[in-house]
Amino acid sequence: MKMVSKMAFAAALMAGAGSVAISTPAFAKDKKEENKAPALKLSPDVIKAAQPAQTALAAKDVATATPLVAQIEAAAKTEDDRYVAQALRLQLEATKLQGQNGAGEAALKAPLDALIANPKTPATDLPRFVYQRGVIALNEKDYATANTSFARAKQLGYKDANIDLQMVKAKMDSGDIAGGSAALQAAIDAQTAAGGKADEQLYKYAIAKNNAKKDSAATLGWVKKWVVAYPTTKNWRDAMVLYGIQPNALATLDKGQKVDLYRLLRAGKALADQYDYEIYGQWVFDAGIPYETKAVLTEGKASGKIPANSDNANSLLAAANKSIANEGSLAGLVTKAKAAANGKLAVGTGDAYLGSGNYAQAIELYKVALQKGSVDADAVNTHLGIAQALSGDKASAKATFALVKGQPRAQIAEFWTTFLDNPPVAG
């Protein structure tokens, strides 16, 4: 998230912040003009310097304005005098900042604080001053002042589009990741309700902040929101890597569980490169599913992501073909699985059919396995749901995934459910 630049910040202050209309007989040309200005009663010495100071500031003539503003400050005796002095000082320092003449944001704090505290400051200007004070505090890492200022500015009705995100950044950077996440979600919800769509970088920002805090549950929640809002093939692939494939991922998964993430990516055409195809093919081969190894590597070659001369892919594909030939037909295993005392053979045979793309037979065998028992019900329901999803039966798949309760399989099932409602699009 970007902070407000100095140039943009100075411009915001200059927008109506520094031009002070002086309502006195000496300056008012007629009754109509007099009624436009605040009712200020100024000391003679302040009046004397105020008009030339304003003229110089309007021309961005810092050299001329500087001693005049100092003269006004020295001559100020009343709240009205001090308001004019503070407003012109703010305009002077903002002009310096806008021109990059050596003044930094710190020079704006005193006049802003003074104007915020001054009862003569117009109610229309106060919210902006409070907000800009918060921006300075945030840039200086004074998070307590930033949070207080942004909250007050919003309470006063400040409407700048950045205020909610500045509040998020102030909370996040101060270490209040949970508070910042809640504020960010509220900002996203408000933008969505208004017919807009939150920038993708906001989701990535929340993911990075929560992940750095080692809050896996919160990070996972934002990962899901991210792929729902921006379901590109790249984002889905990155999400699965972050969740469970990479070392030190959000969840610690075994190879079989990681394979179910690769199956999701394959179904969404989101496998990224040669590594994805080859490691996926290797892991299903290690699990005794050469049919899936063959299918995955063949797809990888056809897509051009696996080079034709890849020794690793070619040797693995040859091994898969040999294993398939040695196994022969799976039909005999179906009969044995249905006659077995428990569901273990039905699971293994169902996995073979899942890998070969015969989803109807895989679904039947997984149901047999669940009926016979002595199997990991969460794992079987995960695979049953995947088979139903790949067969096109979205409703049954979602109902089956809802039956998965133990972790991390429940999270894997939730990702599959999210995938069914938000399939990857090219990108």
C-alpha positions as CSV (number, residue, x, y, z in Angstrom):
1,M,0.0,0.0,0.0
2,K,1.4,3.4,-1.1
3,M,1.6,6.3,1.3
4,V,0.6,9.7,0.1
5,S,3.5,11.4,-1.8
6,K,4.8,14.7,-0.5
7,M,3.7,16.5,-3.7
8,A,0.2,15.1,-3.5
9,F,0.1,15.8,0.2
10,A,1.1,19.4,-0.2
11,A,-1.5,19.8,-3.0
12,A,-4.2,18.4,-0.8
13,L,-3.3,21.0,1.9
14,M,-3.2,23.8,-0.6
15,A,-6.7,22.9,-1.9
16,G,-8.6,25.4,0.1
17,A,-6.5,25.1,3.2
18,G,-4.3,28.2,3.0
19,S,-6.4,30.9,1.5
20,V,-7.8,32.9,4.4
21,A,-10.5,35.5,3.6
22,I,-10.1,38.5,6.0
23,S,-13.4,40.1,6.8
24,T,-12.6,43.6,7.9
25,P,-13.7,47.1,6.7
26,A,-10.3,47.6,5.2
27,F,-10.6,44.6,2.9
28,A,-14.4,44.3,2.3
29,K,-15.4,46.2,-0.8
30,D,-19.1,45.7,-0.4
31,K,-21.7,44.0,1.8
32,K,-22.0,41.0,-0.5
33,E,-18.2,40.3,-0.4
34,E,-18.1,40.8,3.3
35,N,-20.8,38.2,3.9
36,K,-18.8,35.5,2.1
37,A,-15.9,35.6,4.6
38,P,-15.5,34.5,8.2
39,A,-16.4,37.1,10.8
40,L,-12.8,37.8,11.9
41,K,-11.8,40.8,14.0
42,L,-8.1,41.3,13.5
43,S,-5.5,43.5,15.1
44,P,-4.2,46.4,13.0
45,D,-0.7,44.9,12.7
46,V,-2.1,41.6,11.6
47,I,-4.3,43.3,9.0
48,K,-1.3,45.3,7.7
49,A,0.7,42.1,6.9
50,A,-2.1,39.7,6.0
51,Q,-3.0,41.0,2.6
52,P,0.5,41.2,1.1
53,A,1.2,37.8,2.7
54,Q,-1.8,36.3,0.9
55,T,-0.7,37.9,-2.4
56,A,2.8,36.5,-2.1
57,L,1.5,33.0,-1.3
58,A,-0.9,33.1,-4.2
59,A,2.1,33.8,-6.4
60,K,4.2,31.1,-4.6
61,D,6.6,33.9,-3.7
62,V,8.1,32.2,-0.6
63,A,10.8,34.7,-0.1
64,T,8.4,37.6,0.3
65,A,5.8,35.6,2.3
66,T,8.1,34.2,4.9
67,P,8.9,37.4,6.9
68,L,5.3,38.6,6.5
69,V,3.9,35.4,8.0
70,A,6.4,35.7,10.9
71,Q,5.3,39.3,11.4
72,I,1.7,38.2,11.6
73,E,2.6,35.4,14.1
74,A,4.4,37.9,16.3
75,A,1.6,40.4,16.2
76,A,-1.2,37.9,16.9
77,K,-3.1,38.8,20.1
78,T,-6.6,37.2,19.7
79,E,-8.0,33.8,18.6
80,D,-8.9,35.4,15.3
81,D,-5.3,36.7,14.9
82,R,-3.9,33.4,15.7
83,Y,-6.2,31.6,13.3
84,V,-5.0,33.8,10.4
85,A,-1.4,33.3,11.5
86,Q,-1.8,29.5,11.7
87,A,-3.6,29.2,8.4
88,L,-1.0,31.4,6.6
89,R,1.8,29.5,8.2
90,L,0.2,26.2,7.0
91,Q,-0.1,27.6,3.5
92,L,3.5,28.9,3.6
93,E,4.9,25.5,4.7
94,A,2.7,23.6,2.2
95,T,4.0,25.9,-0.6
96,K,7.6,25.2,0.4
97,L,6.9,21.5,0.5
98,Q,5.1,21.7,-2.9
99,G,8.1,23.5,-4.4
100,Q,10.6,21.1,-2.7
101,N,12.4,24.1,-1.2
102,G,13.8,22.2,1.7
103,A,10.7,22.0,4.0
104,G,9.6,18.6,5.1
105,E,6.3,17.4,6.4
106,A,7.4,17.9,9.9
107,A,7.1,21.7,9.4
108,L,3.4,21.2,8.8
109,K,2.6,19.5,12.2
110,A,2.7,22.7,14.3
111,P,0.3,24.7,12.2
112,L,-2.0,21.7,11.6
113,D,-2.1,21.0,15.4
114,A,-2.8,24.6,16.1
115,L,-5.6,24.8,13.5
116,I,-7.1,21.6,14.8
117,A,-7.2,23.0,18.3
118,N,-8.4,26.5,17.3
119,P,-12.2,27.0,17.7
120,K,-12.0,29.6,14.8
121,T,-11.0,26.9,12.3
122,P,-14.0,26.5,9.9
123,A,-15.9,23.2,10.4
124,T,-15.5,22.6,6.6
125,D,-11.7,22.6,6.9
126,L,-11.3,20.7,10.2
127,P,-11.9,17.1,8.8
128,R,-9.2,17.6,6.2
129,F,-6.7,19.1,8.6
130,V,-7.2,16.1,11.0
131,Y,-6.8,13.7,8.1
132,Q,-3.6,15.3,6.9
133,R,-2.2,15.3,10.4
134,G,-2.8,11.5,10.4
135,V,-1.0,11.1,7.1
136,I,2.1,12.9,8.5
137,A,1.9,10.7,11.7
138,L,1.7,7.6,9.5
139,N,4.7,8.6,7.4
140,E,6.6,9.2,10.7
141,K,5.5,5.8,12.1
142,D,3.6,7.6,14.9
143,Y,0.8,5.0,14.7
144,A,-1.1,6.1,17.8
145,T,-1.5,9.6,16.4
146,A,-2.3,8.3,12.9
147,N,-5.0,5.9,14.2
148,T,-6.6,8.6,16.4
149,S,-6.4,11.2,13.6
150,F,-7.9,9.0,10.9
151,A,-10.7,7.8,13.2
152,R,-11.6,11.4,14.1
153,A,-11.4,12.6,10.5
154,K,-13.9,9.9,9.5
155,Q,-16.1,10.8,12.5
156,L,-16.1,14.4,11.3
157,G,-17.3,13.2,7.9
158,Y,-14.1,13.3,5.9
159,K,-14.8,11.7,2.5
160,D,-11.4,11.1,0.9
161,A,-11.3,7.7,-0.9
162,N,-8.0,6.9,0.8
163,I,-9.0,7.3,4.4
164,D,-10.1,3.7,5.0
165,L,-7.0,2.3,3.5
166,Q,-4.8,4.7,5.5
167,M,-6.6,3.5,8.6
168,V,-5.8,-0.1,7.6
169,K,-2.1,0.7,7.0
170,A,-1.8,2.5,10.3
171,K,-3.2,-0.5,12.2
172,M,-1.2,-3.0,10.2
173,D,2.1,-1.2,10.5
174,S,1.6,-0.7,14.2
175,G,1.3,-4.4,14.7
176,D,-2.5,-4.6,15.0
177,I,-2.8,-7.1,12.2
178,A,-6.2,-8.3,13.3
179,G,-7.6,-4.8,13.6
180,G,-6.1,-3.9,10.3
181,S,-7.6,-7.0,8.7
182,A,-11.0,-6.2,10.0
183,A,-10.7,-2.6,8.8
184,L,-9.6,-3.7,5.4
185,Q,-12.5,-6.2,5.1
186,A,-14.9,-3.4,6.1
187,A,-13.4,-1.2,3.4
188,I,-13.7,-3.9,0.8
189,D,-17.3,-4.6,1.8
190,A,-18.1,-0.9,1.5
191,Q,-16.5,-0.7,-1.9
192,T,-18.4,-3.8,-3.1
193,A,-21.7,-2.5,-1.8
194,A,-21.1,0.7,-3.7
195,G,-20.7,-1.3,-6.9
196,G,-16.9,-1.3,-7.1
197,K,-14.2,-3.9,-6.7
198,A,-11.3,-3.8,-4.4
199,D,-7.8,-3.7,-5.9
200,E,-6.1,-7.1,-6.0
201,Q,-3.1,-5.6,-4.2
202,L,-5.2,-5.2,-1.1
203,Y,-5.7,-8.9,-0.8
204,K,-2.0,-9.6,-1.4
205,Y,-1.2,-6.9,1.3
206,A,-3.5,-8.7,3.8
207,I,-2.0,-12.1,3.0
208,A,1.6,-10.8,3.4
209,K,0.9,-9.0,6.7
210,N,-1.0,-12.0,8.2
211,N,1.6,-14.5,6.9
212,A,4.4,-12.4,8.4
213,K,2.5,-12.5,11.7
214,K,2.4,-16.3,11.4
215,D,-1.3,-16.3,11.6
216,S,-2.0,-19.2,9.4
217,A,-5.8,-19.2,9.9
218,A,-6.2,-15.5,9.0
219,T,-3.8,-15.9,6.1
220,L,-5.7,-18.8,4.7
221,G,-8.9,-16.8,5.0
222,W,-7.4,-14.0,2.9
223,V,-6.0,-16.5,0.4
224,K,-9.6,-17.8,-0.2
225,K,-11.0,-14.3,-0.5
226,W,-8.2,-13.5,-3.0
227,V,-9.0,-16.4,-5.4
228,V,-12.7,-15.7,-5.1
229,A,-12.1,-12.0,-6.1
230,Y,-9.4,-12.7,-8.7
231,P,-9.6,-16.3,-9.8
232,T,-6.9,-16.4,-12.4
233,T,-4.9,-19.5,-13.2
234,K,-1.8,-17.9,-11.8
235,N,-3.5,-16.8,-8.6
236,W,-4.9,-20.3,-8.0
237,R,-1.5,-21.8,-8.6
238,D,0.2,-19.4,-6.2
239,A,-2.5,-19.9,-3.6
240,M,-2.1,-23.7,-3.7
241,V,1.7,-23.3,-3.4
242,L,1.4,-21.0,-0.5
243,Y,-1.2,-23.1,1.2
244,G,0.3,-26.5,1.1
245,I,2.9,-27.2,-1.7
246,Q,5.9,-25.1,-0.9
247,P,8.2,-25.7,2.1
248,N,7.0,-23.9,5.2
249,A,3.5,-23.7,3.7
250,L,0.5,-22.6,5.7
251,A,-0.5,-26.3,6.2
252,T,1.8,-29.3,6.5
253,L,0.6,-31.8,4.0
254,D,1.8,-35.3,3.0
255,K,2.4,-36.2,-0.7
256,G,-1.1,-37.6,-1.1
257,Q,-2.7,-34.4,0.2
258,K,-0.5,-32.3,-2.1
259,V,-1.6,-34.5,-5.0
260,D,-5.2,-33.4,-4.4
261,L,-4.0,-29.8,-4.7
262,Y,-2.3,-30.7,-8.0
263,R,-5.5,-32.3,-9.1
264,L,-7.3,-29.1,-8.5
265,L,-4.7,-27.1,-10.5
266,R,-4.9,-29.7,-13.3
267,A,-8.7,-29.4,-13.4
268,G,-8.4,-25.7,-13.7
269,K,-5.6,-25.8,-16.3
270,A,-3.4,-24.0,-13.8
271,L,-0.4,-26.2,-13.7
272,A,2.4,-23.7,-14.4
273,D,5.4,-25.4,-15.8
274,Q,7.5,-28.6,-16.3
275,Y,8.2,-28.9,-12.6
276,D,4.5,-29.0,-11.8
277,Y,3.7,-31.7,-14.3
278,E,6.7,-33.8,-13.4
279,I,6.5,-33.7,-9.6
280,Y,2.8,-34.4,-9.9
281,G,3.4,-37.3,-12.2
282,Q,6.1,-38.6,-9.9
283,W,4.0,-38.4,-6.7
284,V,1.0,-40.3,-8.2
285,F,3.4,-42.9,-9.6
286,D,4.8,-43.3,-6.1
287,A,1.3,-43.7,-4.8
288,G,0.7,-46.6,-7.2
289,I,-1.4,-44.7,-9.7
290,P,0.5,-45.0,-13.0
291,Y,-2.6,-44.2,-15.0
292,E,-2.6,-40.7,-13.6
293,T,1.1,-40.4,-14.2
294,K,0.6,-41.2,-17.9
295,A,-2.3,-38.8,-18.2
296,V,-0.5,-35.9,-16.5
297,L,2.8,-36.3,-18.4
298,T,1.0,-36.7,-21.7
299,E,-0.9,-33.5,-21.1
300,G,2.3,-31.7,-20.1
301,K,4.0,-32.8,-23.3
302,A,1.0,-31.8,-25.4
303,S,0.9,-28.3,-23.8
304,G,4.6,-27.8,-24.5
305,K,5.3,-27.2,-20.9
306,I,7.3,-30.5,-20.7
307,P,10.1,-30.5,-23.4
308,A,10.1,-33.4,-25.7
309,N,13.7,-34.2,-24.6
310,S,13.0,-34.2,-20.9
311,D,14.8,-37.3,-19.6
312,N,12.9,-37.2,-16.3
313,A,9.5,-37.1,-17.9
314,N,10.4,-39.7,-20.6
315,S,11.7,-42.2,-18.1
316,L,8.8,-41.7,-15.8
317,L,6.3,-42.1,-18.6
318,A,8.0,-45.3,-19.7
319,A,7.8,-46.6,-16.2
320,A,4.1,-45.7,-16.0
321,N,3.4,-47.5,-19.3
322,K,5.2,-50.6,-18.1
323,S,3.4,-50.6,-14.8
324,I,0.0,-50.3,-16.5
325,A,0.9,-53.2,-18.9
326,N,1.9,-55.3,-16.0
327,E,-1.3,-54.6,-14.0
328,G,-3.6,-55.4,-16.9
329,S,-7.3,-54.7,-16.7
330,L,-8.8,-53.2,-13.6
331,A,-12.1,-55.0,-14.0
332,G,-11.0,-57.9,-11.9
333,L,-10.1,-55.7,-9.0
334,V,-13.6,-54.2,-9.1
335,T,-15.2,-57.5,-8.4
336,K,-12.7,-58.3,-5.7
337,A,-13.2,-54.9,-4.0
338,K,-16.9,-55.4,-3.9
339,A,-16.5,-58.8,-2.3
340,A,-13.8,-57.7,0.2
341,A,-14.4,-57.6,3.9
342,N,-13.4,-53.9,4.2
343,G,-13.1,-50.9,1.9
344,K,-9.3,-50.8,1.4
345,L,-9.2,-52.4,-2.0
346,A,-12.1,-50.4,-3.2
347,V,-10.2,-47.2,-2.3
348,G,-7.1,-48.2,-4.2
349,T,-9.0,-49.3,-7.2
350,G,-11.1,-46.2,-7.0
351,D,-7.9,-44.1,-7.1
352,A,-6.8,-46.0,-10.2
353,Y,-10.0,-45.3,-11.9
354,L,-9.9,-41.6,-10.8
355,G,-6.4,-41.4,-12.3
356,S,-7.5,-43.0,-15.6
357,G,-10.4,-40.6,-16.0
358,N,-13.2,-43.2,-15.4
359,Y,-15.0,-41.0,-12.8
360,A,-18.2,-43.0,-12.8
361,Q,-16.4,-46.2,-11.7
362,A,-14.3,-44.3,-9.2
363,I,-17.4,-42.8,-7.6
364,E,-19.0,-46.3,-7.3
365,L,-15.9,-47.7,-5.7
366,Y,-15.4,-44.9,-3.2
367,K,-19.0,-45.4,-2.1
368,V,-18.3,-49.1,-1.7
369,A,-15.3,-48.3,0.4
370,L,-17.2,-46.0,2.7
371,Q,-19.9,-48.6,3.1
372,K,-17.5,-51.4,4.0
373,G,-15.4,-49.2,6.3
374,S,-11.9,-49.6,7.8
375,V,-10.8,-46.6,5.6
376,D,-9.9,-43.0,6.2
377,A,-13.4,-41.5,5.6
378,D,-12.1,-38.0,5.1
379,A,-9.6,-39.0,2.5
380,V,-12.2,-41.2,0.7
381,N,-14.7,-38.4,0.7
382,T,-12.1,-36.0,-0.6
383,H,-11.5,-38.3,-3.5
384,L,-15.2,-39.0,-4.0
385,G,-15.8,-35.3,-4.2
386,I,-13.0,-34.8,-6.7
387,A,-14.4,-37.6,-8.9
388,Q,-17.9,-36.1,-8.7
389,A,-16.5,-32.6,-9.5
390,L,-14.5,-33.9,-12.5
391,S,-17.5,-35.8,-13.7
392,G,-19.5,-32.6,-13.8
393,D,-21.7,-33.3,-10.8
394,K,-21.0,-30.0,-9.0
395,A,-23.9,-30.3,-6.5
396,S,-22.9,-33.8,-5.3
397,A,-19.3,-32.9,-5.1
398,K,-20.0,-29.9,-2.9
399,A,-22.2,-32.0,-0.6
400,T,-19.5,-34.7,-0.4
401,F,-16.8,-32.1,0.4
402,A,-18.9,-30.8,3.2
403,L,-18.6,-34.2,4.9
404,V,-14.9,-33.8,5.3
405,K,-14.2,-32.7,8.9
406,G,-10.6,-33.5,9.9
407,Q,-7.7,-31.1,9.1
408,P,-6.0,-30.6,6.8
409,R,-8.4,-32.5,4.6
410,A,-11.3,-30.2,5.5
411,Q,-9.3,-27.3,4.2
412,I,-8.5,-29.1,1.0
413,A,-12.1,-29.9,0.5
414,E,-13.0,-26.2,1.1
415,F,-10.6,-25.2,-1.6
416,W,-12.2,-27.6,-4.0
417,T,-15.6,-26.2,-3.1
418,T,-14.3,-22.7,-3.7
419,F,-12.8,-23.8,-6.9
420,L,-16.1,-25.2,-8.1
421,D,-17.7,-21.8,-7.6
422,N,-14.7,-19.7,-8.8
423,P,-12.9,-21.8,-11.4
424,P,-9.6,-20.3,-12.8
425,V,-9.7,-18.0,-15.8
426,A,-6.7,-17.3,-18.0
427,G,-4.3,-15.0,-16.4
